[in-house]
Amino acid sequence: MSKTRRVLIGIGGGIAAYKMAEVISTLFQSGVEVRAILTEGARKFITPLTIATLSRHQAYTDSLFWEATHHRPLHIELGEWAEVFAIAPLTANTLGKLAHGLADNLLTNTVLASRCPVLLAPAMNTEMWAAQSVQRNWQLLLTDPRYHHIGPGSGLLACDRVGTGRMAEPSEIIPSIYSLLHTGGKEDLAGKRVLISTGGTREHLDPVRFIGNPATGKMGLALAIAARDRGAKVTLVHAPITSAIPTRIQAIATVSAAEMREAILTHFAQADLIVMAAAVADVKPAAYCPEKLPKKSLPNALPLVAVPDILAELGQLKQPHQKLIGFAAQTGDIVKPALQKLKDKKLNAIAANPIDLPNVGFGSDRNQAILLDDRGGEKIIEPCSKLQLAHYLFDFILD
C-alpha cells in the first residue's frame, strides 16, 4: 500500500474462521495495520494467540470489552480507528443483529460505533443461508450503503453438503478490502455496464501449436474486480487464463481474436465503459490444420495473414455516451506510440505501460503506467499492484 492503512477484522463463530489467518497475514505483509475482534464463538475455532501473532497486535475479545482497562470505551476507539471493517465469517446470528441494529458484544457494538465501510463475507450451512428469516435480514442489511459483500460461494461445506453458503476465499476477500480502502465505499460506477477484455489470444496453426504472447490476464481481472467493487455490472471477455474468475462477474471465455471480437461485439452496444486490456494477436497463420502436423511437415516459413483490429473497429462503432479505453504495452518510449494509438483508434483514454522493466507488465502482480486521455490529460502511475492501477485508471476516467 502507498501509505499505512487501517483495517479492522471481525471474526465470527464458524469453521471458516481459519481462513482469516491468511487474510490478516497478507494484509500485514502488504503494510496494512490490522486489528481483530473475535466473538466468543470464534474463539472455539481460532485462538486469540494466532490472530495476535499474525497481526502483531493484541486480539480483542468480549472479556476485554467488559473490563475497564481502556481510557475510552474499546468499541469507540476501534470504531474510530478503522478505515475498513471486514466481518468474516459472518454468521446468521451476527447477520440478524446487524440487520436490526442490535449490539450485545464487542463486534456488534463496534459496528454501530464506526462510520467506515463494512465488508461482509457470510458463511453458513446451505439450509441456514436459504432460510426465509436469514434472507430477509440479508436483504434488509444491504439497503444500508455502508455494507458491501463478497460471497457466499457454492461448494462442499463443512457439514458435507454441497451448496451455497461457503465463505469467500482469502484471494477474494483481500482485493475487496483493498478496493474499499481506495474508494472509501463509494460506488461511482453504480448503474453502469463495464465491458473488459483480458488475456492473450491464441492463433492456432494446428491443435497444439499457436502464435501467442505472455499475457496472463491479471490486469483485466484487476480491472473487473475494481469495476465490480465500484458498483458496476461487469462483463469480462477473456482469452485463456489460469486465474479464477472473481465472483459477481459475467465471464465469457474465448481463444482466438476472432472469438474475442464476436463476444465483444455482442455486448458492446449495452456497455457504458469499455476497457480493452487483452493482448490481441496482430497476425495468424494463413492456414489451419485440424490434425497435429508432424515435425517434418512444419513449414520453414510460416505464411501469415492480418487479424481484424478489434479496438479500431470499436472506435468506429463507439457512441457519444460510451467511453473506450485501451492499453499500450511498449518498450522504450511508451508515450509517443500510445498517443498515436489513442488518436488513430478514436479512444477516450489509454494506459501506456512498459514491459521492459523488472517486476511490471506481463505475468507480474504489479504494473506502472502513464495514463493519457483525448483532452490532453496525463497522469503518471508509479509501480503499484495491478488492482491499485485499475482503481487509478477508473479515477482518471471518471475525473
Helices and strands as residue ranges (DSSP letters): E 6-11, G 15-19, H 20-29, E 33-38, G 42-44, H 48-55, H 62-65, H 74-81, E 84-90, H 92-99, H 106-113, E 118-122, H 126-130, H 132-141, E 147-149, E 153-156, E 162-166, H 170-183, E 193-198, E 203-204, E 210-211, H 218-229, E 233-238, E 250-253, H 257-268, E 273-276, E 283-285, G 295-297, E 304-306, H 310-317, E 323-330, H 335-344, E 349-354, E 366-373, E 378-385, H 386-398
